[in-house]
C-alpha cells in the first residue's frame, strides 16, 4: 500500500506531466458535461493540463489498474474487482481520459453513474496521455518499436512539444512477414484489410506511431526520413465527423504519390503494449508496495 499523494507525486515527476498542456480538451467537452464533471473531477485536472490525477477518490492505494481507454466494459470490470475485495483503495492509470470507439471514430465520456460508483468504491483515476506518448524511457511508440525489434531507433513527430514517433531499421524482412509480426506484437488474430497498404516496398526502414498516427504530416515526415514503411494503430479513420472526413480526403491525395507501405493494427492494441510490458515492469521495480494489473479491452476495434 502507498499513499495516493506519494504515488501521484511519483507519476507526476517520472512522466513530467506539467510539461504537456492538453487543456484544449476542456473546450471539446459535450454541452452540459463540464458542470457535472465539476462535481467529480479533481480541480487541478479540470482547470489544468488535462493530465495527472483526474478523479481523487481515495487516500491509500493498494492496487493500480492499467488501461488504455476508460470504456464501460473496462470500468465495470475494475469496479467488480474492487467490490469483491472490499474496496480498500485503488487507482486507475489510464492512457486516455476519455473513451474512444475506433469502429465509428467517436469519443465517449465517463457517465455520471460510473463516476459515482468509482467515488463510492474508492477508485481514483490518473490520466497520462501525451506524457506517456512522448516519454524518453517508457512511451507508447517506443514500446511498439521495441516489440518490433527495430534497430538504431531515433525520434520524430512533434506532439504537444514532445516527440511521439520512433523510426528504425529491420533485418530486411518481407512485407507479409512483417505485417504478421505487427499483428503478433499487438496480440491481434489478424489485421484489417482497409488498414494495410502494401506499396511494393521492401521493409527496411520503419516509422512507428502507436495509437492514432495517420496524420498526413507524420506520413510525409516519415518519407522525408527515408522510411519505406509506416506502422501505427489507426490511420484510415472510419468516423463521419467533419475533421475525419477532411482527413480522409487529405490522405487520399497524399497516397496517390506516397511511396510508402502503411500498416494499421488497432488504436487500443498498439497502446496496450506499453502498459502490459515496460510500465508494468517499472511499477514492479519502483513501487513494489502496490499491485499493478492490466485490464484488457475485449474488442480491440470496438
C-alpha positions in Angstrom: 0.0 0.0 0.0 1.1 3.6 -0.7 -0.5 6.9 0.0 -2.1 8.3 -3.1 -0.3 11.6 -2.6 3.1 9.8 -2.8 2.0 7.7 -5.8 0.7 10.6 -7.8 3.9 12.6 -7.0 6.0 9.7 -8.4 3.9 9.6 -11.6 3.9 13.4 -12.0 7.7 13.5 -11.7 8.5 10.5 -13.8 6.2 11.5 -16.7 6.8 15.2 -16.3 3.0 15.8 -16.7 3.2 19.5 -16.1 5.2 19.9 -19.4 2.3 18.7 -21.6 -0.7 21.1 -21.8 -3.8 19.4 -23.3 -6.3 21.8 -21.8 -7.8 22.3 -25.2 -9.8 19.1 -24.4 -11.8 21.1 -22.0 -13.4 23.2 -24.8 -14.4 20.0 -26.5 -16.4 18.5 -23.7 -20.1 17.9 -24.6 -22.6 20.5 -23.7 -23.6 20.2 -20.1 -20.9 17.7 -19.3 -18.5 20.1 -17.6 -21.0 21.2 -15.0 -21.5 17.6 -14.0 -17.7 16.9 -14.2 -17.0 19.7 -11.7 -18.7 17.5 -9.1 -16.3 14.6 -9.7 -13.1 15.7 -11.5 -10.1 16.9 -9.4 -10.0 20.8 -9.8 -6.3 20.8 -10.8 -7.1 18.4 -13.6 -10.2 20.2 -15.0 -8.5 23.6 -14.6 -5.1 22.5 -15.5 -3.3 20.5 -18.3 -5.8 17.5 -18.5 -3.1 15.2 -17.4 -2.5 13.8 -13.9 -4.9 13.0 -11.1 -8.4 13.2 -12.7 -10.6 11.5 -10.1 -9.5 11.9 -6.5 -11.4 9.1 -4.6 -9.0 7.5 -2.2 -6.2 8.4 0.3 -4.4 5.0 0.1 -3.7 2.8 -2.9 -3.3 -1.0 -2.8 -3.8 -1.7 -6.5 -3.2 0.1 -9.8 -5.2 -0.8 -12.8 -3.5 -0.1 -16.2 -5.9 0.7 -19.0 -5.9 2.3 -22.5 -9.4 3.8 -22.5 -11.9 4.1 -19.7 -14.7 2.2 -21.5 -17.8 1.0 -19.8 -16.6 -2.6 -20.1 -13.2 -1.8 -18.5 -14.7 0.3 -15.7 -17.3 -2.4 -14.9 -14.5 -5.0 -14.7 -12.5 -2.8 -12.3 -15.4 -1.9 -10.1 -16.5 -5.5 -9.8 -12.9 -6.5 -8.8 -12.8 -3.7 -6.1 -16.3 -4.5 -4.7 -15.2 -8.2 -4.4 -12.2 -7.3 -2.3 -13.9 -4.7 -0.2 -12.8 -1.6 -2.0 -9.7 -0.8 0.2 -8.5 1.8 -2.3 -7.3 1.7 -5.9 -6.1 3.9 -8.7 -6.7 3.5 -12.4 -3.8 4.6 -14.6 -5.4 5.4 -17.9 -3.6 6.4 -21.0 -6.7 8.3 -22.2 -9.0 10.4 -20.0 -11.9 9.6 -22.3 -13.2 6.5 -24.1 -12.9 6.2 -27.9 -14.6 3.8 -30.4 -12.4 3.1 -33.4 -15.2 1.5 -35.3 -17.1 4.8 -35.6 -14.5 7.3 -34.6 -16.4 8.7 -31.6 -15.3 9.9 -28.2 -17.2 8.8 -25.0 -17.1 10.4 -21.6 -17.4 8.7 -18.3 -21.0 8.9 -17.4 -22.3 10.1 -14.0 -23.3 6.7 -12.7 -19.8 5.4 -13.3 -18.3 8.5 -11.7 -20.5 8.0 -8.7 -19.6 4.3 -8.4 -15.8 5.0 -8.7 -16.1 7.5 -5.9 -18.3 5.2 -3.8 -15.8 2.3 -4.1 -12.6 4.5 -3.5 -11.3 4.2 -7.1 -9.2 7.1 -8.3 -8.2 7.7 -11.9 -4.9 9.1 -13.2 -4.7 10.1 -16.9 -1.4 10.2 -18.7 -1.8 10.9 -22.4 0.9 13.0 -24.2 3.3 12.5 -21.3 3.2 8.7 -21.9 3.3 9.1 -25.7 6.4 11.2 -25.6 8.3 9.8 -22.6 12.0 9.3 -23.2 12.2 5.9 -21.4 8.7 4.4 -21.5 6.5 5.5 -24.3 3.7 4.1 -26.4 5.6 4.2 -29.7 8.9 3.2 -28.0 7.3 0.0 -26.6 5.8 -0.7 -30.1 9.1 -0.2 -31.8 10.9 -2.3 -29.3 8.4 -5.1 -29.7 9.0 -5.0 -33.5 12.8 -5.2 -32.7 13.7 -2.0 -34.7 17.4 -1.1 -34.5 19.1 2.2 -34.5 16.0 4.0 -33.1 15.5 7.7 -33.3 12.6 10.1 -32.7 10.4 12.1 -35.0 6.9 13.7 -34.9 6.2 16.8 -32.8 3.3 16.3 -30.3 2.4 18.8 -27.6 6.1 19.9 -27.5 7.4 16.3 -27.3 8.3 13.7 -29.9 5.7 11.0 -30.5 7.2 8.8 -33.2 10.1 6.3 -33.4 11.9 5.2 -36.6 14.5 2.5 -37.0 15.6 -0.4 -39.2 14.7 -4.1 -39.6 16.8 -7.0 -40.6 15.4 -7.0 -44.2 12.1 -8.8 -43.6 9.4 -9.3 -46.2 6.2 -7.2 -46.1 3.9 -10.1 -45.3 6.2 -11.5 -42.6 6.5 -8.0 -41.1 2.7 -7.5 -41.2 2.3 -10.8 -39.4 4.8 -9.6 -36.7 2.8 -6.4 -36.3 -0.3 -8.4 -35.6 1.5 -10.7 -33.2 3.1 -7.9 -31.0 -0.4 -6.3 -30.8 -1.9 -9.6 -29.7 -4.3 -9.5 -32.7 -5.5 -12.6 -34.6 -5.3 -10.6 -37.9 -5.0 -7.2 -39.4 -8.0 -5.5 -41.1 -7.9 -5.2 -44.9 -8.6 -1.4 -45.0 -5.7 -0.8 -42.6 -3.0 -2.4 -44.8 -1.4 -0.7 -47.8 1.4 -2.7 -49.4 3.0 -0.4 -51.9 5.6 -2.9 -53.1 8.4 -1.5 -50.9 10.8 -3.9 -49.1 10.6 -3.4 -45.3 13.9 -1.9 -44.3 13.4 1.4 -42.5 10.2 1.7 -40.4 8.4 4.6 -38.7 6.2 3.8 -35.8 3.5 5.9 -34.1 1.3 4.0 -31.7 -2.4 4.9 -31.4 -3.7 7.4 -33.9 -0.8 8.2 -36.2 -2.5 8.8 -39.6 -1.7 12.5 -39.9 -0.5 13.4 -43.4 2.2 15.5 -41.7 3.6 12.4 -39.9 3.4 10.3 -43.1 5.3 13.0 -45.0 7.9 13.3 -42.3 8.5 9.6 -42.3 9.0 9.6 -46.1 11.4 12.5 -45.7 13.4 10.5 -43.3 13.7 7.7 -45.9 11.2 5.3 -44.3 9.7 2.7 -46.6 7.1 1.5 -44.1 4.8 3.4 -41.6 3.2 1.4 -38.8 0.6 2.8 -36.4 -2.6 1.7 -34.6 -5.2 3.6 -36.6 -4.6 5.7 -39.8 -7.7 5.2 -42.0 -10.3 6.9 -39.8 -13.8 5.5 -40.0 -15.6 8.3 -38.3 -18.0 10.7 -40.1 -17.2 13.9 -38.3 -16.1 16.9 -40.4 -12.4 16.6 -39.4 -12.3 12.8 -40.1 -13.9 13.3 -43.5 -11.5 16.1 -44.3 -8.5 14.0 -43.1 -9.5 11.1 -45.3 -9.6 13.4 -48.3 -6.1 14.6 -47.4 -4.9 11.1 -47.1 -6.4 10.1 -50.5 -4.5 12.9 -52.1 -1.3 12.1 -50.3 -1.4 8.4 -51.1 -1.7 9.0 -54.9 2.0 9.7 -54.9 3.2 8.4 -51.5 5.9 5.7 -51.9 5.2 4.1 -48.6 3.8 0.9 -47.1 1.3 1.5 -44.3 0.1 -0.9 -41.6 -2.5 -0.2 -39.1 -3.1 -2.6 -36.2 -5.6 -1.2 -33.6 -5.6 2.1 -31.8 -6.2 0.3 -28.5 -3.9 -2.7 -29.1 -0.9 -0.6 -30.2 -1.1 1.5 -27.0 -1.7 -1.5 -24.7 1.9 -2.8 -25.3 3.5 -0.1 -23.2 1.0 -0.7 -20.3 1.3 -4.5 -20.4 5.1 -4.6 -20.6 7.5 -1.7 -19.8 5.2 0.2 -17.5 4.2 -2.9 -15.6 7.9 -3.7 -15.1 8.7 -0.2 -14.0 5.9 -0.4 -11.4 7.2 -3.7 -10.0 10.7 -2.3 -9.7 10.0 1.2 -8.4 6.7 0.9 -6.5 6.7 -2.7 -5.1 4.1 -1.8 -2.4 1.3 -1.8 -5.0 -0.3 -4.5 -7.1 -0.4 -3.5 -10.8 -3.0 -5.2 -13.1 -3.5 -4.6 -16.8 -7.2 -4.7 -17.7 -7.8 -5.5 -21.4 -10.4 -4.2 -23.7 -12.5 -7.2 -25.0 -12.8 -5.9 -28.6 -9.6 -4.2 -29.9 -11.6 -2.4 -32.7 -14.7 -1.6 -30.7 
